Amino acid sequence: MLELWDADMHNVRATACEVLAKLIIESEEDQQFLLEDLLLKRYSILINGEETEPANVIERAVDLHCLRVIGSSGYQKCISYLWRGWLVQDDTDPSRFVPYTHKATTDYITHLDPDRMRTPFYQNSVQIFFSLLFLILYTIAINTINSTGDLDIVEGILYLMTFGFLCDEATKFWKVGRYYLGFWNVFNLLLYALLTTSFVLRLVALSHGQGEDVRRHYNVLSYNFLAFSAPMFWMRLLLYLDTFRFFGAMLVVLKVMMKESLIFFALLVIVMVGFLQAFIGMDQVDDNKQVTSFILQAMANSVMQSPDFGGFENFAWPFGIVLYYIFTFVVMVGEYATSPSQDLPDVQISQRVNANARQFSSTSSSLSTTAPTRISPTMLSMNTWRSSLKRPCNLCAHRTRMFS
């Protein structure tokens, strides 16, 4: 039975198991046994007399964030084989992985097999292709505005692809459940919602006669929604570029930065309430009810690094300008403290990210070995590999990123 006061001892045991697992993987000389039976075969364990969901070493290492196991040579080789499709699921038993028999074949027709679309590398390539096509269609549609409000072929294909993406998201959510929801899913749904709103407004405009002011109004409003979604179209590419080394490493760094920024802004809200109450109190003393909107705008400009000191020169002098200087100083110091270091090389940034992710006990230094300083680009695409599995285990369903 696990107890909270035994956490240090359990952390040491976990580290010892991780080191032993790495030694077992790297000492195994039979590569076929290592890849097919040791790393990719799913096993169940008994917990309180009950069997757990079957899982293999690849899934467990990602779920438990075992960097030593992930950084081992055998593990990385297995990931590389899965990424390239050299290890595929057996058609008769999806729980087993077998070598791809035509790996060394030079015949082009042999490799032109629709079943090879299960390969994560090909899936990612197709995703990037359709994302670029989606972006190109949007660029053409937003730069060729129809003043009459009619739908052209490009806009029709754009909205048709949006409907297809929406159906795809709905299907995966129905199959996987609430564990499918993540940052990128919500981001894509917001983008599709904006495009759907633009399409509905275009249909409303078409329901009115040619040349009417109502039709012109809804047509302009439809294009405004369409133009408003432009940054999200470009940001959507990052979802499929994380398999490249540069984008993958930077996305990991960005994720850590965003978490630290959220902590800062959560504390900043409490500080802003105090300053806002002080400014509103000075406003009531001066008996000027119309300055409240100016106070809110000035505080927001200060958070956005664009303070307006001139407006506070005659505001409850000298208390107003002094308090605004203090507020601006607190905001700038807090934002500077949460900003990334500009003089650190990429390796040191990756080490900082990995060190922040490791939560090992300080007493486990005697068991530690050299951990990887970089996360492999193929490791950053583990979720893409899991989407190619025919029957992913329920334990890892919340990490599955389907073809979207």
DRENLUMLUM-149903 format. One line per 8 residues: number of its first residue (from 1); their letters; for each residue z, x, y of N, C-alpha, C, O. Coordinates in steps of 0.02 Angstrom, whole numbers. Each point is the difference from the previous one (the first is absolute). Layout:
N
NUM = A = Z X Y Z X Y Z X Y Z X Y | ...
END
This chain:
404
1 = MLELWDAD = 0 43 -60 0 -43 60 0 44 62 40 46 5 | -85 -60 41 -5 40 60 50 -24 52 6 -59 14 | 29 107 14 50 -14 52 -19 38 63 -31 53 -3 | 50 -80 60 -20 30 64 33 68 10 -31 45 29 | 93 -37 -53 34 64 12 -28 56 -45 17 58 10 | -58 -76 -58 -32 51 -42 -71 17 23 -39 28 -38 | 23 -46 100 -69 9 25 -20 74 0 -56 16 -19 | 101 28 39 -17 72 2 -15 26 -70 -48 38 -9
9 = MHNVRATA = 87 -58 -40 -12 23 -68 -66 -27 -27 -37 36 -34 | 21 -99 50 -62 -28 -24 -60 31 35 -53 8 -30 | 61 11 93 -54 36 35 -14 67 -33 -57 21 -7 | 110 14 -12 -9 64 -34 -34 -10 -67 -44 39 -19 | 64 -90 -18 -32 -14 -64 -74 -18 10 -42 22 -40 | 27 -60 91 -70 -18 13 -41 62 17 -57 6 -23 | 86 39 61 -36 62 17 -10 43 -62 -54 30 -9 | 105 -27 -34 -7 38 -62 -55 -29 -45 -39 37 -29
17 = CEVLAKLI = 37 -104 25 -53 -32 -40 -69 14 30 -48 9 -37 | 44 -8 102 -64 13 33 -24 71 -14 -59 11 -13 | 105 38 16 -18 69 -14 -21 9 -73 -49 34 -15 | 86 -66 -31 -18 5 -71 -67 -33 -13 -40 25 -40 | 27 -82 73 -65 -32 -10 -57 44 24 -53 3 -33 | 63 31 88 -52 46 24 -11 57 -49 -57 19 -13 | 111 9 -15 -7 54 -48 -36 -23 -63 -41 37 -28 | 55 -98 5 -34 -26 -59 -75 -8 13 -41 17 -43
25 = IESEEDQQ = 24 -44 101 -71 -10 17 -37 66 4 -55 6 -27 | 84 43 60 -35 63 10 0 45 -61 -40 45 -5 | 86 -57 -43 2 41 -60 -43 -28 -57 -10 33 -50 | -16 -94 57 -41 -30 -52 -70 31 1 -33 0 52 | 12 25 -109 -66 33 -4 -54 -46 -26 -59 12 14 | 76 -63 -51 -49 -48 -24 -17 -48 56 38 -46 15 | -96 56 17 -18 -40 58 -14 -72 -18 16 -45 39 | -44 32 -97 -14 -69 -19 65 -39 -11 7 -57 23
33 = FLLEDLLL = 41 89 -56 65 -33 -9 36 -9 66 32 -51 12 | -39 101 33 33 -4 65 -27 -58 41 39 -38 30 | -104 30 -27 -30 -51 43 5 -69 -30 17 -48 35 | -32 41 -100 -5 -67 -29 66 -27 -24 13 -60 8 | 29 102 -37 63 -25 -30 61 14 43 46 -41 2 | -44 98 32 60 18 36 2 -32 70 52 -24 22 | -109 25 13 -1 -23 70 -24 -72 8 25 -36 43 | -73 14 -84 -32 -64 12 20 -55 -49 -16 -58 11
41 = KRYSILIN = 50 75 -64 22 -51 -48 63 -33 26 46 33 23 | -45 -100 -26 57 -38 27 55 -5 -53 -13 -14 -59 | 74 24 82 59 -4 -44 51 -46 32 2 -9 61 | 40 -20 -103 56 -42 22 65 34 -20 4 35 -50 | 47 -46 90 67 26 -14 48 -59 -5 -14 -55 23 | 71 68 -54 51 -52 -9 53 7 54 30 53 8 | -18 -106 29 53 -3 51 43 -60 -17 -22 -58 4 | 84 72 -22 48 -52 -20 -27 -41 -59 9 -61 -3
49 = GEETEPAN = -44 96 -42 -26 -33 -59 -65 -38 9 -23 -33 -47 | -7 36 107 -61 -37 13 -56 50 18 12 49 35 | -72 -64 -58 -57 43 14 -25 -11 71 -3 -56 24 | -15 111 9 -28 -5 67 -76 -9 -5 -29 4 -54 | -2 -17 111 -73 -6 2 -31 68 -16 23 50 26 | -75 -48 -68 -31 64 -16 -29 34 62 -31 -33 42 | 41 98 -38 -26 40 56 -13 70 -24 34 24 -45 | -82 10 76 -15 68 -19 29 48 52 29 -21 50
57 = VIERAVDL = -38 86 -63 29 51 44 -33 -2 69 34 10 50 | -99 -24 -47 -34 -2 64 30 -53 45 12 13 59 | 0 -72 -86 29 -55 39 72 14 18 21 -12 57 | 18 36 -104 71 12 13 10 54 54 43 -7 43 | -84 59 -45 8 54 49 -15 -25 70 33 21 48 | -82 -65 -41 -16 -27 66 54 -48 22 20 1 58 | 4 -44 -103 51 -49 18 65 35 21 33 -22 48 | -14 74 -84 63 35 14 -8 57 49 49 33 17
65 = HCLRVIGS = -111 -20 6 -15 53 49 25 68 -26 34 36 36 | -53 -20 -96 19 64 -31 -50 54 20 -51 8 -33 | 64 27 87 -48 47 27 -11 60 -46 -55 27 -3 | 107 -6 -33 -9 56 -45 -48 -17 -57 -43 40 -18 | 49 -100 -9 -45 -22 -53 -70 -10 28 -49 20 -31 | 44 -51 89 -65 -12 31 -36 66 16 -61 4 -6 | 99 46 25 -31 64 18 -15 45 -59 -28 54 10 | 45 -74 -71 -15 42 -57 -75 2 -14 -36 -47 18
73 = SGYQKCIS = 13 100 -49 -72 10 -11 -28 -52 -48 -55 -26 12 | 91 9 -65 -25 -50 -47 -6 -68 31 -48 -37 -15 | 96 18 57 -2 -65 33 -60 -4 47 -36 -50 0 | 25 103 39 -56 0 47 -67 -1 -36 -48 -30 23 | 45 64 -81 -61 -1 -39 -14 -70 -26 -57 -23 1 | 109 -12 -23 -9 -68 -25 -23 -46 56 -43 -43 -10 | 72 51 69 -20 -41 57 -74 13 18 -37 -47 15 | 18 110 -18 -69 18 15 -49 -31 -50 -53 -23 18
81 = YLWRGWLV = 72 23 -82 -42 -30 -52 -5 -75 9 -54 -29 -8 | 108 -3 26 -2 -72 11 -42 -17 62 -37 -49 0 | 43 90 52 -36 -13 62 -76 6 -11 -38 -39 27 | 18 88 -67 -72 9 -13 -27 -44 -56 -60 -2 -12 | 105 -33 -23 -23 -42 -55 -11 37 -65 -35 -26 -44 | 63 85 37 -8 37 -63 49 -25 -52 -9 14 -60 | 61 -49 81 45 -36 -45 -5 -74 17 14 -19 57 | -33 -22 -105 -9 -72 12 41 -39 -50 21 26 -52
89 = QDDTDPSR = -10 -89 68 37 -44 -46 -42 -17 -61 -61 -9 4 | 94 5 -60 -33 -19 -62 -18 -74 3 41 -42 19 | -103 25 -38 -22 -69 3 38 -44 -50 9 -60 13 | 12 88 -68 36 -40 -51 75 -4 13 32 -48 -19 | -5 100 53 72 1 14 9 26 72 1 60 11 | 7 -105 38 5 21 70 61 43 15 2 33 52 | 47 -31 -97 59 41 13 -13 74 -15 42 42 17 | -99 -26 -49 -17 69 -16 -56 25 44 -43 -38 23
97 = FVPYTHKA = 44 103 -11 -53 33 38 -35 50 -45 32 39 -36 | -98 -40 40 -40 44 -43 -49 39 44 -15 -23 56 | -9 81 -78 -48 38 40 -67 -36 5 -21 -35 -46 | -12 44 103 -66 -28 10 -51 42 -39 -7 60 13 | -28 -91 -59 -41 38 -47 -62 31 33 -25 51 -24 | 0 -82 77 -62 25 32 15 42 62 -41 3 47 | 98 29 -47 18 39 59 -48 57 13 -16 14 58 | -7 20 -110 -44 58 8 -73 -17 -6 -42 46 1
105 = TTDYITHL = 25 -110 -6 -70 -19 -6 -35 7 67 26 -22 51 | -86 52 -51 -38 9 61 -51 -55 12 -33 0 52 | 27 -47 -97 -48 -55 7 27 -49 52 57 -24 -5 | -98 8 56 21 -44 54 10 -71 -24 48 -33 21 | -91 9 -64 4 -69 -24 64 -12 -38 27 -56 1 | -2 107 -36 63 -8 -38 59 -14 46 44 -40 -17 | -44 72 75 55 -10 46 -8 -63 42 47 -21 33 | -106 -10 -33 -12 -61 38 25 -60 -41 -39 -41 -24
113 = DPDRMRTP = 105 38 18 32 -51 -42 46 -42 45 44 28 32 | -53 -95 -30 45 -41 43 73 6 -19 44 -9 42 | -30 25 -105 70 7 -21 34 59 33 62 4 3 | -102 43 23 29 59 34 30 -18 68 31 43 32 | -40 -104 -8 30 -20 63 76 -4 -5 34 -8 51 | -7 13 -111 73 5 -7 26 68 23 60 8 11 | -104 40 -3 20 66 22 26 -3 72 -36 -27 43 | 95 53 -28 26 -3 69 -45 33 51 -5 -24 57
121 = FYQNSVQI = -28 79 -75 -43 34 47 -58 -44 22 -16 -3 59 | -15 -32 -106 -55 -45 16 25 -61 38 -33 -25 45 | 91 0 -64 28 -57 37 13 18 73 -16 -39 45 | 44 97 -34 13 20 69 -64 10 39 -4 -16 59 | -48 43 -91 -64 10 33 -31 -67 20 -26 -7 55 | 30 -43 -101 -27 -66 16 40 -33 56 -29 -33 43 | 94 43 -43 42 -28 54 -18 30 67 -5 -36 50 | -5 101 -47 -20 32 62 -68 -24 23 -11 -11 60
129 = FFSLLFLI = -36 2 -107 -67 -24 17 2 -69 31 -30 -12 53 | 66 -35 -85 2 -67 27 41 -4 65 -15 -42 43 | 64 85 -35 37 2 63 -44 24 57 2 -27 55 | -43 79 -68 -47 24 51 -53 -53 15 -19 -10 57 | -5 -25 -110 -48 -54 12 30 -56 41 -32 -28 44 | 95 11 -58 36 -51 38 6 21 73 -8 -42 45 | 23 106 -33 7 25 68 -67 1 36 -4 -16 59 | -49 35 -94 -67 2 31 -22 -71 20 -28 -10 54
137 = LYTIAINT = 39 -38 -98 -18 -70 17 39 -25 59 -27 -34 43 | 91 52 -40 41 -21 58 -26 33 64 -2 -33 52 | -16 97 -55 -25 34 59 -64 -31 26 -9 -9 60 | -35 -9 -106 -63 -33 21 14 -69 29 -30 -19 50 | 77 -18 -80 15 -68 23 32 1 69 -15 -43 42 | 59 91 -29 36 0 64 -43 28 56 14 -13 59 | -67 50 -76 -44 28 51 -63 -41 11 -41 17 43 | 32 -70 -81 -57 -46 9 27 -70 8 -5 -41 -46
145 = INSTGDLD = 34 27 103 31 -65 13 -53 -53 12 -46 10 39 | 54 -66 -72 -45 -57 9 30 -46 53 49 -35 -13 | -80 35 71 26 -42 54 -6 -75 -15 36 -41 28 | -83 24 -72 -9 -71 -17 52 -24 -51 8 -60 -9 | 26 106 -23 51 -19 -49 -25 -8 -70 37 -21 -45 | -101 35 33 -28 -7 -68 22 58 -44 13 55 24 | -9 -68 -90 18 52 -49 -64 34 -24 -47 -33 -22 | 47 100 25 -57 37 -27 15 25 -71 53 -15 -27
153 = IVEGILYL = -99 51 -1 7 23 -70 58 49 -8 38 -4 -48 | -31 50 97 53 50 -5 69 -33 2 44 17 -39 | -35 -63 85 65 -35 4 12 -42 -63 57 -6 -23 | -110 -23 -5 9 -38 -61 23 43 -58 45 -20 -37 | -75 80 30 22 46 -53 71 24 13 40 6 -47 | -23 7 110 67 22 18 52 -51 -20 51 17 -30 | -61 -80 48 48 -52 -16 0 -14 -76 52 -18 -27 | -108 26 -6 -3 -10 -72 41 54 -37 35 -16 -48
161 = MTFGFLCD = -40 79 71 40 53 -29 75 -11 13 42 14 -42 | -27 -40 102 71 -16 15 26 -52 -48 57 5 -24 | -97 -57 11 21 -51 -48 10 29 -70 46 -19 -36 | -90 66 16 8 33 -64 64 41 -4 34 0 -51 | -18 37 105 62 39 1 61 -46 -3 49 17 -34 | -52 -73 68 56 -47 -3 10 -27 -70 56 -5 -24 | -110 -13 -9 6 -25 -70 27 55 -46 38 -14 -45 | -58 76 57 24 55 -40 74 11 9 37 11 -48
169 = EATKFWKV = -14 -14 110 72 7 14 40 -57 -32 53 11 -28 | -80 -72 33 36 -57 -29 3 5 -75 51 -17 -30 | -104 41 -2 0 7 -73 51 51 -23 36 -11 -48 | -33 67 83 48 53 -21 72 -21 13 44 16 -39 | -33 -52 94 68 -25 13 20 -50 -54 58 -3 -19 | -105 -38 -4 15 -49 -52 15 35 -67 42 -24 -38 | -76 79 24 11 36 -63 62 43 1 39 1 -48 | -29 37 102 55 48 4 64 -32 25 54 16 -25
177 = GRYYLGFW = -59 -61 74 60 -30 28 21 32 65 -40 35 32 | 101 -46 -13 24 24 64 4 75 4 3 28 55 | -2 7 -112 2 73 1 -65 30 26 -3 59 17 | -49 -99 -14 -64 25 25 0 9 75 -38 40 27 | 82 -77 7 1 4 73 26 68 23 52 23 -24 | -87 7 69 19 63 30 -27 5 70 -26 -49 27 | 32 108 3 -21 8 69 -75 -12 8 -21 -37 44 | -19 68 -88 -72 -5 7 -24 -71 -17 -50 -22 28
185 = NVFNLLLY = 84 -13 -73 -20 -68 -15 11 -46 60 -43 -40 17 | 101 47 14 14 -40 60 -48 18 56 -23 -43 38 | 8 108 -32 -47 23 52 -69 -31 -11 -30 -25 47 | 6 27 -108 -66 -30 -15 0 -75 10 -48 -28 26 | 102 -5 -45 4 -73 10 -1 -18 74 -30 -50 19 | 62 92 22 -2 -13 72 -71 9 28 -22 -39 42 | -13 90 -66 -69 10 20 -44 -59 -22 -41 -24 39 | 49 2 -101 -40 -56 -24 17 -65 37 -43 -42 10
193 = ALLTTSFV = 106 35 11 20 -59 38 -35 -1 68 -22 -53 23 | 17 111 10 -35 3 64 -74 -17 -8 -28 -36 40 | -3 62 -93 -70 -14 -12 -11 -74 -17 -49 -30 21 | 95 2 -59 -5 -71 -17 7 -44 63 -36 -49 8 | 82 69 36 8 -37 63 -63 4 42 -21 -49 30 | -10 108 -28 -63 8 36 -55 -44 -29 -39 -31 36 | 37 27 -102 -52 -41 -33 12 -74 13 -48 -37 13 | 110 14 -16 15 -71 12 -17 -18 72 -28 -54 13
201 = LRLVALSH = 45 97 35 -17 -14 70 -76 -2 10 -25 -38 41 | -11 80 -78 -73 -2 5 -27 -66 -26 -47 -28 28 | 76 2 -82 -21 -65 -26 16 -57 49 -39 -47 7 | 96 53 26 17 -50 51 -49 2 57 -20 -52 27 | -1 113 -7 -50 6 53 -67 -30 -21 -33 -32 41 | 14 42 -103 -63 -27 -24 0 -76 -5 -53 -31 -1 | 112 1 -3 4 -73 -4 -17 -34 66 -10 -60 2 | 8 98 53 -17 -27 65 -73 16 17 -30 44 -30
209 = GQGEDVRR = 4 -80 77 -69 7 18 -16 65 36 44 33 27 | -108 -14 -29 -23 62 32 7 -6 76 -20 -50 30 | 51 102 0 7 2 73 63 -32 25 14 5 60 | 26 -36 -101 63 -30 24 52 53 13 1 53 -32 | 44 -67 80 53 47 17 50 9 -56 27 54 -10 | -16 -107 -28 48 4 -56 -27 48 -53 37 40 -28 | -102 -44 14 -29 45 -50 3 72 25 16 45 -39 | -29 -33 102 3 67 28 72 27 -3 10 59 -13
217 = HYNVLSYN = 38 -102 26 71 21 -1 21 22 -70 29 54 -8 | -43 -94 -42 19 18 -69 -39 59 -26 25 38 -41 | -86 -30 63 -40 58 -21 30 65 27 5 49 -36 | 15 -50 101 32 60 29 67 14 -34 17 57 -13 | 20 -110 -1 65 9 -32 -9 28 -71 41 40 -22 | -93 -61 -13 -14 26 -67 -15 75 3 25 38 -42 | -66 -18 89 -16 72 6 60 40 23 6 59 -17 | 39 -89 55 61 36 20 44 16 -60 27 55 -7
225 = FLAFSAPM = -20 -104 -38 37 12 -62 -35 53 -43 33 42 -31 | -99 -44 30 -38 48 -39 8 71 28 8 48 -38 | -10 -41 104 9 65 32 71 25 -5 12 60 -3 | 36 -106 1 71 19 -3 17 35 -66 47 39 -3 | -86 -53 -49 14 29 -66 -34 67 -11 5 27 -55 | -39 1 105 -36 64 -9 45 57 -22 -18 36 -46 | 77 -25 78 43 56 -24 21 -8 -73 7 50 -35 | 3 -111 12 22 -10 -69 -56 16 -49 14 21 -56
233 = FWMRLLLY = -77 -30 76 -55 19 -44 0 74 -14 -9 22 -57 | 21 18 109 0 73 -9 63 24 -35 -3 46 -40 | 59 -77 54 62 19 -34 -3 -17 -74 34 31 -41 | -73 -81 24 -7 -21 -70 -30 55 -43 12 1 -60 | -51 44 90 -30 55 -38 53 47 -29 -11 32 -51 | 68 -26 85 52 45 -24 26 -20 -68 26 42 -38 | -32 -107 21 24 -23 -65 -39 33 -57 27 11 -54 | -90 5 66 -42 27 -53 -14 75 9 -30 31 -44
241 = LDTFRFFG = 52 -2 99 -9 72 11 60 40 -21 0 61 8 | 53 -93 -34 60 37 -18 -9 44 -61 44 40 -16 | -101 -46 -19 -12 44 -57 -23 70 22 1 46 -40 | -22 -39 103 -17 66 26 64 36 23 47 -32 24 | -47 97 -32 61 39 11 27 -9 71 60 -12 9 | -103 17 41 24 -4 70 29 -69 15 56 -5 25 | -95 -48 -40 24 -67 16 61 -19 -41 45 -33 24 | -43 55 -88 57 -17 -41 64 32 25 52 -34 4
249 = AMLVVLKV = -55 98 14 60 34 26 22 -29 66 60 -9 12 | -108 -5 32 18 -27 65 29 -70 -4 43 -19 40 | -66 -21 -88 28 -67 -9 72 4 -24 41 -42 19 | -26 91 -61 70 9 -22 44 19 60 55 -27 7 | -80 73 35 38 20 59 8 -59 48 53 -11 28 | -107 -28 -20 3 -58 45 49 -52 -24 34 -32 40 | -29 24 -106 48 -49 -27 71 20 16 41 -43 18 | -25 107 -24 67 23 17 14 -7 75 55 -20 20
257 = MMKESLIF = -105 36 21 7 -7 72 14 -73 19 42 -13 43 | -78 -33 -74 9 -71 17 70 -24 -19 29 -40 36 | -3 64 -92 68 -19 -19 51 25 51 46 -37 19 | -54 99 3 47 26 50 -8 -35 67 49 -11 35 | -111 -8 -18 -11 -36 63 31 -69 -2 26 -24 50 | -29 -9 -108 31 -66 -5 75 3 10 30 -44 30 | 1 97 -56 72 9 11 15 8 74 48 -28 26 | -90 68 8 11 12 72 -8 -65 39 42 -15 43
265 = FALLVIVM = -95 -24 -57 -11 -60 38 53 -53 -15 16 -41 43 | 12 41 -104 54 -46 -15 61 15 43 34 -45 24 | -19 110 -15 56 19 44 -18 -12 73 44 -16 41 | -109 25 -24 -20 -9 70 7 -72 22 15 -13 58 | -24 -35 -104 7 -70 18 71 -15 24 9 -36 49 | 40 65 -83 70 -11 20 12 30 69 34 -30 42 | -61 90 -29 9 32 65 -36 -39 54 26 -8 56 | -86 -18 -71 -38 -37 49 35 -65 21 -6 -21 57
273 = VGFLQAFI = 41 -10 -104 36 -62 17 53 15 53 9 -40 46 | 26 96 -52 50 18 50 -30 13 68 25 -25 50 | -79 63 -47 -34 13 64 -30 -64 29 3 -10 61 | -31 -33 -104 -29 -62 24 53 -45 31 -11 -32 51 | 69 30 -83 54 -40 28 23 27 67 16 -39 45 | -15 106 -38 20 29 64 -51 -16 55 19 -18 55 | -83 25 -70 -51 -14 50 0 -74 20 -7 -15 59 | 14 -30 -108 1 -71 16 62 -17 41 -3 -42 45
281 = GMDQVDDN = 60 75 -60 59 -11 41 -10 22 72 22 -35 46 | -55 91 -35 -15 21 69 -48 -48 33 4 -12 60 | -50 -16 -99 -48 -48 27 35 -63 23 -18 -28 52 | 68 5 -89 37 -59 20 43 12 61 9 -45 41 | 17 106 -35 39 16 59 -43 -2 63 22 -24 52 | -83 50 -58 -46 -1 57 -31 -68 12 -35 -10 49 | 47 -38 -95 -25 -68 7 -77 -2 5 -29 -33 43 | -3 70 -89 -73 0 -4 -20 -17 -71 1 43 -44
289 = KQVTSFIL = -18 -106 32 -13 -24 -67 -68 20 -27 -13 -7 -60 | -31 33 102 -68 15 -22 -10 71 -24 -56 20 -17 | 109 20 16 -6 70 -18 9 11 -75 -11 56 -24 | 31 -107 -14 14 9 -71 -62 23 -38 4 45 -42 | -62 -75 56 -61 21 -33 -18 72 17 -26 37 -42 | 40 -17 104 -12 70 20 45 48 -39 -21 54 -19 | 83 -74 7 47 43 -37 -24 10 -71 0 56 -25 | -20 -110 -8 -24 5 -68 -63 43 -5 -7 40 -46
297 = QAMANSVM = -38 -48 94 -61 40 -1 15 73 13 -30 44 -30 | 76 -29 76 17 69 15 34 34 -59 -13 59 -12 | 56 -94 -24 32 29 -59 -51 12 -56 3 50 -35 | -50 -96 27 -52 10 -50 -45 59 19 -20 39 -44 | 4 -31 108 -39 58 22 36 65 -12 -31 51 -15 | 97 -52 22 39 61 -12 -2 19 -74 -3 59 -17 | 5 -108 -27 -5 14 -72 -69 27 -16 -7 42 -45 | -44 -65 80 -69 24 -11 -16 63 39 -59 18 7
305 = QSPDFGGF = 110 17 18 -9 63 36 -38 -9 65 -37 45 21 | 46 -102 12 -32 -12 65 50 -35 46 -10 -57 19 | 65 92 -1 52 -32 41 -24 -12 71 -43 36 26 | 71 -88 5 -16 -18 69 64 6 42 40 -46 4 | -32 105 27 61 12 40 -4 -31 69 51 -14 31 | -113 4 -5 -6 -26 68 27 -70 8 25 -17 53 | -29 -24 -105 24 -68 5 76 -7 3 25 -52 18 | 11 106 -35 74 -3 0 31 34 60 61 6 4
313 = ENFAWPFG = -102 15 44 28 33 59 42 -47 43 50 20 29 | -72 -83 -26 37 -50 39 34 -52 -44 16 -55 23 | -6 72 -85 32 -46 -47 73 19 -9 16 48 -35 | 29 -87 68 73 13 -5 15 73 12 37 32 -38 | -65 -5 92 9 72 14 74 17 10 36 -39 32 | -13 97 -59 -35 50 -40 7 -11 -76 -23 41 -39 | 56 -96 19 15 -9 -70 -63 -11 -42 -6 26 -56 | -41 -65 82 -59 -16 -38 -42 61 -18 -18 8 -59
321 = IVLYYIFT = 2 35 108 -42 58 -13 36 50 -44 -32 32 -43 | 98 -24 52 38 47 -42 1 -24 -73 -9 39 -46 | 20 -104 37 3 -27 -68 -69 4 -33 -4 12 -61 | -48 -21 100 -67 5 -30 -17 72 -19 -34 11 -50 | 56 37 90 -8 70 -18 36 16 -66 -27 35 -42 | 87 -61 34 38 12 -61 -35 -32 -60 -5 31 -53 | -19 -92 62 -35 -34 -54 -63 38 -21 -13 9 -59 | -27 14 108 -61 37 -16 16 66 -35 -36 20 -45
329 = FVVMVGEY = 91 13 67 19 63 -33 20 -12 -72 -18 39 -44 | 56 -92 30 22 -15 -68 -61 -15 -44 -3 23 -57 | -44 -61 82 -59 -18 -39 -42 62 -15 -22 10 -56 | 11 33 106 -42 59 -10 32 49 -48 -34 30 -42 | 100 -20 47 34 46 -46 -3 -27 -71 -12 38 -47 | 22 -103 39 -4 -29 -67 -69 4 -31 -6 15 -59 | -46 -27 98 -68 5 -26 -19 72 -15 -37 13 -47 | 61 34 88 -14 70 -14 35 23 -64 -27 41 -38
337 = ATSPSQDL = 87 -67 26 37 20 -60 -33 -25 -63 6 31 -53 | -41 -88 56 -33 -27 -59 -72 20 -6 -33 -19 -48 | 6 57 96 -69 22 -3 -7 57 -49 48 37 -10 | -107 -28 -23 -10 54 -49 -5 67 34 -18 5 59 | 35 48 -96 -4 68 26 -73 21 4 -37 -6 -49 | 17 30 108 -69 18 10 -16 70 -24 -59 17 -11 | 109 25 3 -13 70 -17 10 15 -74 0 58 -20 | 11 -109 -22 10 12 -71 -66 -2 -36 -40 -46 12
345 = PDVQISQR = 26 93 -56 -61 -4 -40 4 -56 -51 53 -29 -11 | -110 15 -20 -3 -56 -47 46 11 -59 29 -48 -26 | -21 110 3 41 13 -59 73 -16 16 35 -30 -41 | -11 50 101 69 -14 17 11 -75 9 53 -25 -17 | -102 -10 44 7 -72 7 4 -33 -68 41 -44 -11 | -83 66 -37 2 -28 -67 66 16 -34 27 -42 -36 | -1 102 48 64 18 -29 55 -44 28 46 -21 -35 | -50 6 101 50 -43 30 -3 -70 -29 51 -32 -12
353 = VNANARQF = -113 7 1 -7 -67 -30 27 -2 -70 37 -46 -19 | -54 97 -21 24 2 -70 76 8 -2 33 -29 -42 | -7 71 88 72 9 1 36 -64 20 55 -14 -24 | -86 -24 67 30 -64 19 -3 -50 -57 43 -44 -5 | -93 52 -38 -6 -46 -56 46 18 -58 21 -43 -38 | -4 108 32 45 20 -54 71 -20 16 24 12 55 | 8 -43 -101 69 -21 9 43 27 -57 34 -37 -35 | -39 101 27 38 32 -53 70 20 24 11 7 60
361 = SSTSSSLS = 33 1 -106 68 22 16 1 73 19 -40 40 -24 | 86 -23 68 5 70 21 26 46 -54 -6 61 4 | 34 -91 -56 27 41 -55 -52 17 -52 16 34 -49 | -77 -57 59 -52 12 -51 -42 61 15 -54 8 -29 | 76 35 74 -41 58 19 -9 49 -58 -51 35 -3 | 99 -33 -42 -6 47 -56 -52 -21 -51 -24 41 -39 | 5 -106 41 -49 -25 -48 -69 -5 30 -48 -14 -35 | 42 25 100 -63 -14 34 -50 55 -14 18 57 -13
369 = TTAPTRIS = -81 -76 16 -55 47 -3 -43 -11 61 13 -44 42 | -65 84 -36 -41 -5 59 -38 -65 0 -40 -13 -45 | 51 -29 97 -33 -64 5 -65 7 39 -6 46 40 | -42 -88 -51 -63 5 35 8 -13 75 39 -44 20 | -74 82 20 4 -9 72 -51 -48 26 4 -21 58 | -52 2 -100 -50 -48 22 -8 -55 -53 7 13 -60 | -21 -71 83 -13 -55 -45 -75 0 -16 -41 1 46 | 25 -3 -109 -71 4 -19 -37 -61 26 27 -55 1
377 = PTMLSMNT = -90 65 21 -38 -58 24 -12 -51 -54 -5 -60 14 | 1 82 -77 -8 -49 -53 65 -39 -12 -1 -57 -22 | 58 90 38 63 -34 -8 7 -55 52 33 -51 -12 | -64 61 71 3 -51 51 -42 -61 -18 6 -53 31 | -48 59 -82 -42 -55 -21 22 -28 -67 -40 -29 -37 | 104 38 20 25 -26 -63 -7 -76 -4 -14 -28 -53 | 24 -5 111 -6 -73 0 -71 -21 -16 -11 -52 -32 | -39 91 54 -69 -15 -17 -12 6 -75 -36 -40 -29
385 = WRSSLKRP = 67 91 -3 -7 7 -72 31 -60 -35 -29 -26 -49 | 87 3 72 32 -56 -33 -40 -64 6 5 -44 -43 | -45 38 96 -40 -60 6 -55 -3 -52 -28 -54 -12 | 11 112 -19 -52 0 -51 25 -18 -69 -40 -10 -46 | 106 5 38 27 -18 -65 -12 -74 -15 3 -42 44 | -18 29 -106 -14 -70 -19 64 -41 0 0 -57 23 | 54 86 -50 62 -37 -5 56 45 25 35 31 -41 | -23 -25 107 53 42 25 68 -30 -18 7 -61 -5
393 = CNLCAHRT = 42 105 -4 66 -24 -20 33 -36 58 -16 13 58 | 61 -60 -74 32 -40 51 44 42 45 10 -17 59 | 19 71 -86 44 42 40 -37 30 59 29 10 53 | -93 5 -62 -38 34 52 -47 -47 36 -44 22 37 | 52 -88 -47 -46 -47 32 6 1 76 -48 -12 35 | 110 26 -10 9 1 71 -34 58 34 -6 1 62 | -17 50 -101 -34 57 30 -75 -6 -6 -37 43 25 | 12 -96 -58 -71 -5 -14 -38 -17 64 17 -47 35
401 = RMFS = -69 87 -20 -44 -16 56 -69 -15 -28 -36 46 -21 | 18 -109 22 -62 -21 -31 -59 16 46 9 25 56 | -69 -39 -82 -62 11 38 -4 -51 56 -12 -59 -12 | 23 82 74 0 -45 58 -46 28 53 -8 -30 53
END
